[in-house]
Amino acid sequence: MITKKLLKAQIDRIPYEYIGVIYRIIQVFENITNDISENIMEPSLHSKSYDKEEWLEFINDTYGCFKDDPLKRWDQGAFEVRETIQ
């Protein structure tokens, strides 16, 4: 079982340059807890619905940026043959 003491000990081992990342992760869980306790769940960024015009604009902005530099699929190449699983 993971305890707060064990979690704090692991956090103490993290290099100082990653402390900001850990802090942001903790903030995410604080926000989730607050939202649940207030019974208010705001929609995530991924659940936004687009109308047709917004969707086409999104596609043109993302995929359309490759029209002058098309994506290419190279040959798959040869892979080593490994032992069969029995």
N, C-alpha and C positions, 0 to 999 in steps of 0.2 A: 504494500500500500504506500502511496506517495503522500508524504506529510509536508506541511509548510516548512518544517525544519530542513527536510531533505531538499525541497525546492530551493530554499534560500542558499543552502550549501552549494548547489549546482550553479546558481546565479553568481555566487562569489568566485567561481572558477572561470567565468566567461571573461575574455579579454576586454579591456576597457573600451576599445573602439566599437564594440557591439552593444554597449549598454543602452544606447538610444533605441536600437532595434527592439531589444527586450522590453524597454519601457513602453514602446508603441504597442507591442503585443499585449501587454498587461492592460493598457488602456482599452483595447478592443474588447477584452473580456469584461472590463468595468462597464463599458457602454452596453454590451449585451445584457448584463445583469440589471442595469438600470432600466433598459427598455422592457425587459420581462416583468420586473417588479411594478412598473407603471402600466403594464399591459398595453404598451404602445410599441408596435413593431413597424418601423419605417421601411419602405421597400428598399431593397438593395439596388446598387447601380445596374446590376445585370437584369433586373426585372422591368426596366423601363420599356414601355411599348412605343413603337414608332409608327407613324403613318407612312404611307407608301412613298411620299416625297422625301421624308426624312431618311427613310431606309436607303433609297437610291443615292441620296447625297452621302450617306455614310459609306456605302459601297464604293462610290467614285473617289471619295477621299482616301480610302484604305487600299482596296485592290487597284483602283484606277491609277494610283501613283506608280504602278509597275508597267504601265503601257509602253513606255519608252525603253524599259529594261526588263524584258519578259523573263519570267521564271523558267528555268530549264530543269528537266529531270535527267540526270546523267545515268549512264549504265550502272546497274546494280553492283556489278563486280562479282568476284568469286569468293566464296566463304569456305573456310576449312570444314572438312567433314569430321564430325565428332562421333564418339561412341553412341550407340543407340541405347535408349533407356529401356530397361526390361522390367 
